[in-house]
């Protein structure tokens, strides 16, 4: 039958309820088929959630013939391990051939992975590590506001994951920003891997959502009319809503019901036959096992296209003179405001498709000018870094230019898991982290982020940019706004001198073009190549000037894009016969380590040494800490003199 979409009726008709009964019976059979064929998976939670999925994908504004229409409802699956249930619902509604999912679930190279993946039509966000879905849902809900689109966002969650702290962060954000088109549905089957959720780790789901300001509805999660009516009611309530759906693990098969072991254990073929018989489904598992052996080719799936906002290249820039030294973070803040102002003026629009996220550090990360000019595009998240990282990542995929500004230890180190998830989801996030390196000084070792590059370099899609002075920071900020993908723009805390060329003009000023991946030749020389990164350039320059007085002509290069270094630049440096790197990063995982690997991989023979942070520093003035770490200009001078 053709389903009458929407939630504007009093309730479901008898014909619709009969359809849903037959539909979910087939889906439960398919859940068992795909997990048995894969010999792994999570059938129990999939079977407790399938009645919810049947109503959502059946009646929401989603369309298998137009999967990515702009005003579609967004359905986010937070407990991604229920992928068999999601795939069975989507496949049986015609988003793809259900037999492809059954035969290829959890198979190498298949899009039908063990946790939901947005390579599958109908999936909006890759999840798996629990506690992420509500944050992503907040991002999609914000998109409807910023892009003036009318749609609803539904986040389906498990009950076990409710103990995750990030979910509390997301609840508070949703209420603060009145994300009233957001409906959360919690599949409360009372079981998880370790047994009863009440014994593994008690969590007062109803009370917690209510205390944070959600309107709470409780239903029987296997009653189609109750599911439909609760969603309809949610649309009329002037706050975010949570529907707590009481369900049964393994629903539909007597020997699976309320058995925690089926959370993550597939049936063997013989038990699968018994279960299919009890459901009244065809007992075809032997036939399917034979088909799986042949590895039938997958039918092509519709590819989800990125919906990124990429600005036209902005050739304008603010030029800082030596007389007006400032810190890089202020240069970032000035550039951010300037980019947004220019966009508004050029497009003659009252609304701009920008979003800037802050975690109670506006004054330190210098986003205040943007906030004052564009208050509706600035989101103060408080001290909720995990939640903010995912919200900003999800929003960045929805044609909104999104910046997440924070300290390095919070915006990278603390949220590595969340940034990894953004990387997996191929987001377009601009992470701007200040207070990195030993330069942070008096705040001490807990705040001196010296490992950010090693952490981000473990991801495949993040590009790190470390500007050397305010002028390069300005140009780098404009670059990341006009290029697709995940970028991390990194800077320290201190006011640093504008880098000058040999004619005493700003090196990165008028006439300088920021070229991603290229090293900047600050000074030419033949005796040694000193390669520095970020705010260390000013210290390296002083060290090279000291060497020059002793007749040692140093080539000085600035590497601002350590994720993708031009090998030809490295070959040029190697012509000196000796390369020294200096940086205030962990010497084990910093820029020098990447350069060393590139030298070896490309067969470039040269004497090579690294200078960097070899221990966690202490509180103190940055210059004093550089001396303590052996990274002062004098230390560079002494080292080169000794080695050359």
C-alpha positions as CSV (number, residue, x, y, z in Angstrom):
1,X,0.0,0.0,0.0
2,X,1.0,3.6,-0.5
3,X,1.7,5.3,2.9
4,X,0.0,8.7,3.5
5,X,3.1,10.7,4.7
6,X,3.0,13.1,7.6
7,X,1.8,13.3,11.2
8,X,-1.3,15.5,10.6
9,X,-4.0,12.8,11.2
10,X,-5.7,11.7,14.3
11,X,-4.1,8.3,14.2
12,X,-3.2,5.4,12.0
13,X,-5.9,3.6,10.0
14,X,-6.5,-0.1,10.5
15,X,-5.1,-0.7,7.0
16,X,-1.9,1.2,8.0
17,X,-1.5,-0.8,11.2
18,X,-1.9,-4.0,9.3
19,X,0.7,-2.9,6.8
20,X,3.2,-2.0,9.6
21,X,2.7,-5.4,11.2
22,X,3.5,-7.2,8.0
23,X,6.3,-4.8,7.2
24,X,8.1,-5.2,10.6
25,X,7.6,-8.9,10.5
26,X,9.5,-9.0,7.2
27,X,12.1,-6.6,8.6
28,X,12.7,-8.7,11.7
29,X,13.3,-11.7,9.4
30,X,15.8,-9.6,7.4
31,X,17.6,-8.6,10.6
32,X,18.0,-12.2,11.5
33,X,19.0,-13.2,7.9
34,X,21.7,-10.5,7.6
35,X,23.3,-11.1,11.1
36,X,23.2,-14.9,10.7
37,X,24.8,-14.7,7.2
38,X,27.5,-12.3,8.7
39,X,27.9,-14.5,11.8
40,X,28.0,-11.2,13.7
41,X,26.0,-8.1,14.5
42,X,23.4,-6.8,16.9
43,X,20.0,-8.4,16.3
44,X,18.5,-7.8,19.7
45,X,18.4,-4.0,19.7
46,X,17.6,-3.9,16.0
47,X,14.4,-5.9,16.7
48,X,13.4,-3.7,19.7
49,X,13.9,-0.6,17.5
50,X,12.4,-1.8,14.2
51,X,8.8,-0.6,15.0
52,X,10.2,2.9,15.6
53,X,12.1,2.8,12.4
54,X,9.1,1.6,10.5
55,X,7.0,4.6,11.6
56,X,9.8,7.1,11.1
57,X,11.0,6.1,7.6
58,X,7.4,5.4,6.6
59,X,5.7,8.6,7.6
60,X,8.5,11.2,7.9
61,X,9.4,13.5,5.0
62,X,12.0,11.2,3.4
63,X,11.7,9.9,-0.1
64,X,13.7,7.0,-1.7
65,X,13.2,8.6,-5.1
66,X,14.7,11.9,-3.9
67,X,17.0,10.8,-1.0
68,X,18.8,14.1,-0.5
69,X,16.2,16.7,-1.1
70,X,17.0,19.8,0.9
71,X,13.9,20.0,3.1
72,X,13.8,16.3,4.0
73,X,13.5,15.4,7.6
74,X,16.7,14.3,9.2
75,X,16.7,10.9,11.0
76,X,19.9,10.3,13.1
77,X,20.6,6.9,14.5
78,X,22.7,7.3,17.6
79,X,22.9,3.7,18.6
80,X,24.5,2.8,15.3
81,X,24.9,-0.9,16.1
82,X,21.2,-1.3,15.3
83,X,22.3,-1.0,11.6
84,X,20.5,-4.3,10.7
85,X,17.2,-2.7,11.8
86,X,17.9,0.5,9.9
87,X,19.0,-1.3,6.8
88,X,16.0,-3.6,6.9
89,X,13.6,-0.6,7.2
90,X,15.3,1.4,4.5
91,X,15.7,-1.5,2.1
92,X,12.1,-2.6,2.4
93,X,10.9,1.0,1.9
94,X,12.8,1.0,-1.4
95,X,15.9,3.1,-0.6
96,X,18.0,0.2,-2.0
97,X,17.7,-3.5,-2.8
98,X,17.2,-5.2,0.6
99,X,18.8,-8.4,-0.7
100,X,22.1,-6.5,-1.2
101,X,22.1,-5.5,2.5
102,X,21.2,-9.1,3.5
103,X,23.9,-10.7,1.5
104,X,26.6,-8.1,2.1
105,X,26.1,-7.0,5.6
106,X,29.5,-6.6,7.3
107,X,31.3,-7.9,4.3
108,X,34.7,-6.3,3.3
109,X,34.1,-3.5,0.8
110,X,30.4,-3.4,1.3
111,X,28.7,-0.1,2.2
112,X,26.4,-2.0,4.6
113,X,28.8,-1.9,7.5
114,X,28.3,-3.1,11.1
115,X,27.3,0.4,12.2
116,X,25.3,2.8,10.2
117,X,27.2,4.6,7.4
118,X,26.0,7.5,5.3
119,X,27.3,5.8,2.2
120,X,23.9,4.1,2.5
121,X,20.9,6.1,1.2
122,X,18.8,7.3,4.1
123,X,21.6,7.5,6.6
124,X,22.5,11.0,7.6
125,X,25.5,10.5,10.0
126,X,28.0,7.8,10.7
127,X,27.8,6.7,14.3
128,X,29.0,3.7,16.3
129,X,30.8,5.1,19.3
130,X,27.8,5.8,21.4
131,X,26.7,9.2,22.7
132,X,27.3,11.1,19.5
133,X,23.9,11.1,17.8
134,X,22.1,13.8,19.8
135,X,25.0,16.3,19.3
136,X,24.9,15.7,15.5
137,X,21.1,16.1,15.6
138,X,21.5,19.5,17.3
139,X,23.8,20.5,14.4
140,X,21.1,19.4,11.8
141,X,18.4,21.2,13.8
142,X,20.5,24.4,13.7
143,X,20.9,24.1,10.0
144,X,17.1,24.3,9.5
145,X,17.2,27.7,11.3
146,X,20.2,29.1,9.7
147,X,19.2,28.1,6.2
148,X,15.5,28.8,6.8
149,X,14.4,25.3,6.0
150,X,11.3,23.7,7.4
151,X,12.0,20.1,8.5
152,X,12.0,18.0,11.6
153,X,15.0,16.2,13.2
154,X,14.6,12.8,14.9
155,X,17.3,11.2,17.0
156,X,16.9,7.6,17.8
157,X,19.0,6.4,20.8
158,X,19.6,3.4,23.0
159,X,19.0,3.5,26.7
160,X,22.4,2.1,27.7
161,X,24.2,5.1,26.0
162,X,22.3,7.6,28.1
163,X,25.0,7.4,30.8
164,X,27.4,9.2,28.4
165,X,28.2,12.7,29.6
166,X,28.1,14.1,26.1
167,X,24.4,13.4,25.9
168,X,23.8,15.7,28.9
169,X,25.8,18.4,27.1
170,X,23.7,18.0,24.0
171,X,20.4,18.1,26.0
172,X,21.3,21.5,27.6
173,X,22.4,22.9,24.2
174,X,19.1,21.9,22.6
175,X,17.1,23.5,25.3
176,X,19.2,26.7,25.5
177,X,18.9,27.3,21.7
178,X,15.2,26.2,21.6
179,X,15.7,23.5,19.0
180,X,12.0,22.8,19.0
181,X,12.0,20.8,15.8
182,X,14.1,18.1,17.5
183,X,12.5,14.9,18.8
184,X,14.5,12.3,20.6
185,X,13.2,8.7,20.7
186,X,14.9,6.5,23.3
187,X,14.6,2.7,22.7
188,X,14.3,1.6,26.3
189,X,14.7,-2.1,26.2
190,X,16.5,-2.2,29.6
191,X,19.4,-4.3,28.4
192,X,23.0,-3.8,27.1
193,X,26.1,-6.0,26.7
194,X,26.7,-6.5,30.4
195,X,23.0,-7.2,31.3
196,X,20.4,-4.9,32.8
197,X,21.0,-1.2,32.3
198,X,19.8,-0.6,35.8
199,X,22.6,-2.8,37.1
200,X,25.4,-1.9,34.7
201,X,25.0,1.8,35.4
202,X,21.7,3.2,36.5
203,X,20.5,6.3,34.7
204,X,17.3,8.3,35.3
205,X,16.5,8.9,31.7
206,X,13.1,10.5,32.2
207,X,14.3,12.7,35.1
208,X,17.5,13.8,33.4
209,X,15.8,14.9,30.1
210,X,13.0,16.6,32.1
211,X,15.5,18.4,34.4
212,X,17.3,19.8,31.4
213,X,14.1,21.2,29.9
214,X,12.9,18.5,27.5
215,X,9.2,17.6,27.3
216,X,8.9,13.9,28.2
217,X,6.5,11.4,26.6
218,X,6.4,7.7,27.5
219,X,4.9,5.1,25.2
220,X,4.8,1.4,24.3
221,X,7.5,1.3,21.7
222,X,5.8,-1.6,19.9
223,X,2.5,0.1,19.6
224,X,2.4,1.8,16.2
225,X,-0.5,4.1,17.1
226,X,1.3,5.3,20.2
227,X,4.6,5.9,18.3
228,X,2.7,7.9,15.6
229,X,0.6,9.9,18.1
230,X,3.7,10.7,20.2
231,X,5.6,12.1,17.2
232,X,2.5,14.1,16.2
233,X,2.2,15.5,19.7
234,X,5.9,16.4,19.7
235,X,5.4,18.6,16.7
236,X,3.0,20.8,18.7
237,X,5.2,21.3,21.8
238,X,7.3,24.5,22.2
239,X,10.5,22.7,23.4
240,X,12.7,19.8,22.4
241,X,10.8,16.5,23.1
242,X,12.0,13.1,24.2
243,X,9.8,10.0,23.6
244,X,10.8,7.2,25.9
245,X,9.7,4.0,24.1
246,X,9.5,1.0,26.3
247,X,10.5,-2.0,24.2
248,X,11.6,-5.6,24.4
249,X,15.1,-6.8,23.4
250,X,14.7,-9.4,20.6
251,X,11.0,-8.6,20.2
252,X,9.1,-11.1,18.0
253,X,11.1,-14.3,18.7
254,X,10.2,-15.9,22.0
255,X,13.7,-17.3,22.9
256,X,15.4,-14.0,22.1
257,X,13.1,-11.7,24.0
258,X,14.6,-10.0,27.1
259,X,17.9,-11.9,26.6
260,X,20.9,-9.6,26.9
261,X,23.2,-12.0,25.0
262,X,21.4,-11.1,21.7
263,X,22.5,-7.5,22.1
264,X,25.6,-8.4,20.1
265,X,25.3,-12.1,19.2
266,X,23.9,-13.5,15.9
267,X,21.9,-16.7,15.7
268,X,23.5,-19.7,14.1
269,X,21.7,-21.1,11.0
270,X,19.7,-23.6,12.9
271,X,18.4,-21.1,15.5
272,X,17.8,-18.7,12.7
273,X,15.5,-21.2,11.0
274,X,13.5,-21.6,14.3
275,X,13.2,-17.9,14.6
276,X,12.1,-17.4,11.0
277,X,9.5,-20.1,11.5
278,X,8.2,-18.4,14.6
279,X,7.9,-15.1,12.8
280,X,6.1,-16.8,9.9
281,X,8.9,-15.8,7.5
282,X,10.3,-18.0,4.7
283,X,13.0,-20.3,6.0
284,X,15.5,-19.5,3.3
285,X,18.7,-19.2,5.3
286,X,20.4,-22.2,3.5
287,X,19.6,-20.7,0.1
288,X,21.0,-17.4,1.2
289,X,24.2,-19.0,2.5
290,X,24.7,-20.6,-0.9
291,X,24.1,-17.2,-2.6
292,X,26.6,-15.5,-0.3
293,X,29.3,-17.9,-1.4
294,X,29.1,-16.6,-4.9
295,X,29.6,-13.0,-3.9
296,X,26.9,-11.4,-6.1
297,X,27.8,-7.9,-7.2
298,X,26.3,-5.0,-5.3
299,X,23.9,-2.7,-7.2
300,X,25.3,0.9,-7.2
301,X,23.9,3.2,-4.5
302,X,23.1,6.8,-4.9
303,X,26.1,8.8,-3.7
304,X,25.5,11.5,-1.1
305,X,27.1,14.7,-2.4
306,X,28.8,17.0,0.0
307,X,26.8,20.2,0.7
308,X,29.7,22.5,1.7
309,X,29.7,26.2,1.6
310,X,33.0,27.3,0.1
311,X,33.6,31.0,-0.3
312,X,35.2,32.6,-3.3
313,X,38.9,33.2,-2.7
314,X,39.3,36.4,-0.7
315,X,42.3,38.2,-2.0
316,X,41.8,41.1,0.5
317,X,43.8,41.0,3.6
318,X,44.7,43.0,6.7
319,X,48.4,43.8,6.8
320,X,50.1,44.2,10.1
321,X,53.3,46.3,10.4
322,X,56.1,45.7,12.9
323,X,54.9,48.9,14.7
324,X,51.6,47.2,15.4
325,X,52.7,43.7,16.6
326,X,49.8,41.6,17.8
327,X,49.1,37.9,18.6
328,X,48.0,35.5,15.9
329,X,44.7,34.8,17.6
330,X,43.7,38.5,17.3
331,X,44.6,38.4,13.6
332,X,42.4,35.4,13.3
333,X,39.5,37.2,15.0
334,X,39.9,40.2,12.8
335,X,40.0,38.1,9.6
336,X,36.9,36.1,10.7
337,X,34.9,39.3,11.2
338,X,36.2,40.8,8.0
339,X,35.3,37.7,5.9
340,X,31.8,37.6,7.4
341,X,31.3,41.4,6.9
342,X,32.5,41.2,3.3
343,X,30.2,38.2,2.6
344,X,27.2,40.1,3.9
345,X,28.0,43.2,1.9
346,X,28.7,41.4,-1.3
347,X,25.5,39.3,-1.1
348,X,23.4,42.1,0.3
349,X,21.8,39.7,2.8
350,X,20.6,40.1,6.3
351,X,21.4,36.4,7.0
352,X,24.8,34.9,6.5
353,X,25.4,31.1,6.3
354,X,28.1,31.2,8.9
355,X,28.3,29.6,12.4
356,X,31.0,30.2,15.0
357,X,31.1,28.0,18.1
358,X,32.7,28.9,21.4
359,X,33.2,27.1,24.7
360,X,33.4,30.0,27.2
361,X,36.6,31.3,25.7
362,X,35.4,34.1,23.5
363,X,37.8,36.7,24.9
364,X,40.8,34.3,24.5
365,X,40.1,32.9,21.1
366,X,39.1,36.4,19.8
367,X,35.7,35.8,18.3
368,X,34.1,38.8,20.1
369,X,33.9,41.0,17.0
370,X,32.1,38.3,15.1
371,X,29.7,37.8,18.0
372,X,28.9,41.4,18.3
373,X,28.2,41.8,14.6
374,X,26.4,38.5,14.0
375,X,24.9,37.3,17.3
376,X,22.4,34.9,15.6
377,X,25.4,33.1,14.1
378,X,27.4,32.8,17.3
379,X,26.8,29.8,19.6
380,X,28.1,29.9,23.1
381,X,28.2,26.3,24.2
382,X,29.7,26.7,27.6
383,X,32.2,24.1,28.8
384,X,30.9,21.4,26.5
385,X,33.7,20.6,24.1
386,X,32.7,17.0,23.2
387,X,29.2,18.1,22.2
388,X,30.4,21.3,20.4
389,X,32.9,19.4,18.3
390,X,30.1,17.1,16.9
391,X,27.5,19.8,16.5
392,X,29.9,22.0,14.6
393,X,31.0,19.1,12.4
394,X,27.5,18.0,11.5
395,X,26.4,21.6,10.8
396,X,29.5,22.1,8.5
397,X,28.0,19.5,6.1
398,X,24.9,21.5,5.6
399,X,26.1,24.5,3.5
400,X,27.1,26.5,6.6
401,X,30.6,27.8,6.9
402,X,31.4,26.6,10.4
403,X,34.2,27.5,12.8
404,X,34.9,25.9,16.2
405,X,37.3,28.0,18.2
406,X,38.9,26.7,21.4
407,X,42.2,26.1,23.2
408,X,44.3,23.3,21.7
409,X,44.1,21.0,24.7
410,X,40.3,21.2,24.5
411,X,39.5,21.5,20.8
412,X,41.9,18.8,19.8
413,X,43.3,16.7,22.6
414,X,40.2,16.4,24.7
415,X,37.8,15.7,21.7
416,X,40.0,13.5,19.6
417,X,37.2,10.9,19.4
418,X,34.8,13.5,18.2
419,X,37.2,15.0,15.6
420,X,37.9,11.5,14.4
421,X,34.1,11.0,13.9
422,X,34.1,14.3,12.0
423,X,36.9,13.0,9.8
424,X,35.0,9.8,9.1
425,X,31.9,11.8,8.2
426,X,33.9,14.0,5.8
427,X,32.9,17.2,7.4
428,X,33.9,20.7,6.3
429,X,34.9,22.0,9.8
430,X,37.3,24.8,10.5
431,X,38.9,24.1,13.9
432,X,40.8,27.1,15.2
433,X,42.9,26.4,18.2
434,X,44.8,29.0,20.2
435,X,47.1,28.6,23.2
436,X,49.1,25.9,21.6
437,X,52.8,25.0,22.3
438,X,55.1,26.1,25.1
439,X,54.2,29.6,24.2
440,X,51.2,29.3,26.4
441,X,53.6,30.0,29.3
442,X,52.2,30.7,32.7
443,X,49.1,28.4,32.4
444,X,51.5,25.4,32.7
445,X,51.8,22.0,31.3
446,X,48.1,21.1,31.4
447,X,47.3,23.9,28.9
448,X,50.5,23.8,26.8
449,X,49.2,21.7,23.8
450,X,52.4,20.3,22.3
451,X,50.9,17.2,20.8
452,X,48.1,18.5,18.6
453,X,50.0,17.9,15.3
454,X,50.7,14.2,16.2
455,X,47.1,13.7,17.2
456,X,45.6,15.3,14.1
457,X,48.2,13.7,11.8
458,X,46.7,10.4,12.9
459,X,43.5,11.4,11.0
460,X,43.3,11.1,7.2
461,X,41.3,14.2,6.4
462,X,42.4,17.0,8.7
463,X,44.9,19.5,7.3
464,X,46.9,21.4,9.9
465,X,48.0,25.0,9.2
466,X,50.4,26.7,11.7
467,X,50.9,30.4,10.7
468,X,54.1,32.2,11.7
469,X,52.8,35.7,12.4
470,X,49.7,37.8,12.2
471,X,50.0,38.5,8.5
472,X,50.2,34.8,7.6
473,X,47.4,34.1,10.0
474,X,45.1,36.5,8.2
475,X,45.9,34.9,4.9
476,X,45.5,31.3,6.3
477,X,42.1,32.2,7.8
478,X,40.9,33.4,4.4
479,X,42.3,30.2,2.8
480,X,40.5,27.8,5.0
481,X,37.2,29.7,4.4
482,X,37.6,29.3,0.7
483,X,38.7,25.7,0.5
484,X,36.8,22.5,1.2
485,X,37.5,20.0,4.0
486,X,38.6,19.9,7.6
487,X,41.3,22.3,8.6
488,X,42.9,23.0,12.0
489,X,44.4,26.5,12.2
490,X,46.8,26.5,15.1
491,X,48.4,29.4,17.0
492,X,50.0,30.2,20.3
493,X,49.1,32.8,22.9
494,X,51.7,35.5,22.9
495,X,52.1,38.7,20.9
496,X,54.8,38.0,18.4
497,X,56.8,40.2,16.0
498,X,55.7,40.6,12.4
499,X,58.2,38.7,10.3
500,X,60.2,41.0,8.0
501,X,62.0,40.3,4.8
502,X,65.6,41.4,4.3
503,X,64.3,44.8,3.2
504,X,62.5,45.2,6.5
505,X,59.0,44.8,4.9
506,X,56.4,42.4,6.2
507,X,57.4,39.1,4.6
508,X,53.8,37.8,4.6
509,X,52.3,41.2,3.7
510,X,51.3,42.7,0.4
511,X,52.4,40.5,-2.5
512,X,52.6,37.3,-0.4
513,X,50.4,34.5,-1.6
514,X,49.6,31.7,0.8
515,X,50.1,28.4,-1.1
516,X,49.0,25.4,0.9
517,X,51.9,22.9,1.3
518,X,54.7,25.2,0.2
519,X,57.5,26.1,2.6
520,X,58.4,29.8,2.8
521,X,62.1,30.7,2.3
522,X,62.5,33.4,4.9
523,X,66.3,33.6,4.4
524,X,68.6,32.0,1.9
525,X,71.8,30.3,2.8
526,X,74.2,27.5,1.9
527,X,75.6,26.1,5.2
528,X,72.6,24.7,7.0
529,X,68.8,24.7,6.5
530,X,66.8,25.6,9.6
531,X,63.1,24.6,9.3
532,X,60.8,26.0,11.9
533,X,57.0,25.9,12.4
534,X,54.5,28.5,13.7
535,X,55.5,31.0,16.3
536,X,59.0,29.4,16.6
537,X,60.0,31.3,13.4
538,X,60.8,34.5,15.2
539,X,63.1,32.5,17.6
540,X,64.7,30.6,14.7
541,X,65.3,33.9,12.9
542,X,67.2,35.3,15.8
543,X,69.3,32.1,16.0
544,X,70.1,32.3,12.4
545,X,71.1,36.0,12.7
546,X,73.5,34.9,15.5
547,X,75.0,32.2,13.2
548,X,75.4,34.7,10.4
549,X,77.6,36.9,12.6
550,X,79.9,33.9,13.0
551,X,80.0,33.4,9.2
552,X,77.5,30.6,9.0
553,X,74.9,31.3,6.3
554,X,71.7,29.6,7.3
555,X,68.8,28.9,5.0
556,X,65.7,29.5,7.1
557,X,62.4,28.0,6.0
558,X,58.9,28.2,7.5
559,X,56.7,25.2,7.3
560,X,53.1,26.3,7.9
561,X,51.4,23.2,6.3
562,X,53.0,20.2,7.9
563,X,50.2,17.8,6.9
564,X,51.2,18.0,3.2
565,X,54.8,19.2,2.7
566,X,56.1,19.8,-0.8
567,X,58.9,17.3,-1.2
568,X,60.7,19.6,-3.8
569,X,61.0,22.2,-1.1
570,X,62.6,19.6,1.1
571,X,65.0,18.6,-1.7
572,X,66.0,22.3,-2.0
573,X,66.7,22.5,1.8
574,X,68.8,19.3,1.6
575,X,71.2,20.9,-0.8
576,X,72.8,22.6,2.2
577,X,73.8,19.1,3.5
578,X,72.4,19.7,6.9
579,X,68.8,20.2,8.0
580,X,67.7,21.1,11.6
581,X,64.1,21.4,12.6
582,X,63.0,23.5,15.6
583,X,59.4,23.5,17.0
584,X,57.6,23.7,20.3
585,X,55.8,20.4,19.7
586,X,56.5,17.0,21.1
587,X,59.7,16.1,19.4
588,X,58.5,12.5,19.0
589,X,55.4,13.3,16.9
590,X,55.9,16.8,15.6
591,X,56.8,18.4,12.3
592,X,60.4,17.2,12.4
593,X,59.2,13.5,12.6
594,X,57.2,14.0,9.4
595,X,60.1,15.7,7.7
596,X,62.4,12.9,8.7
597,X,60.0,10.3,7.2
598,X,59.7,12.3,4.0
599,X,63.5,12.5,3.6
600,X,63.8,8.7,4.1
601,X,60.8,7.8,1.8
602,X,62.1,10.0,-1.0
603,X,65.7,8.8,-0.8
604,X,67.0,12.3,0.2
605,X,70.4,11.9,1.8
606,X,71.2,14.7,4.2
607,X,72.4,15.1,7.8
608,X,69.2,15.6,9.8
609,X,68.5,16.7,13.4
610,X,65.4,17.6,15.4
611,X,64.8,20.1,18.2
612,X,61.5,20.1,20.0
613,X,59.8,19.6,23.3
614,X,61.2,16.5,25.1
615,X,59.2,16.9,28.3
616,X,56.1,18.6,29.7
617,X,57.1,22.1,30.7
618,X,56.2,24.2,33.7
619,X,54.6,27.6,34.4
620,X,56.7,30.6,33.4
621,X,57.3,33.3,30.8
622,X,57.5,31.8,27.3
623,X,61.0,32.9,26.7
624,X,62.1,31.4,30.0
625,X,60.4,28.1,29.1
626,X,62.0,28.0,25.7
627,X,65.4,28.2,27.4
628,X,64.3,25.5,29.8
629,X,63.3,23.3,26.9
630,X,66.5,24.0,24.9
631,X,64.6,25.9,22.2
632,X,65.8,29.5,22.6
633,X,67.7,31.3,19.8
634,X,70.9,30.7,21.8
635,X,70.1,27.0,22.0
636,X,69.7,26.8,18.2
637,X,72.9,28.7,17.7
638,X,74.8,26.4,20.1
639,X,73.4,23.3,18.5
640,X,74.2,24.3,14.9
641,X,77.7,25.4,15.9
642,X,78.3,22.1,17.6
643,X,77.0,20.0,14.7
644,X,78.2,21.8,11.7
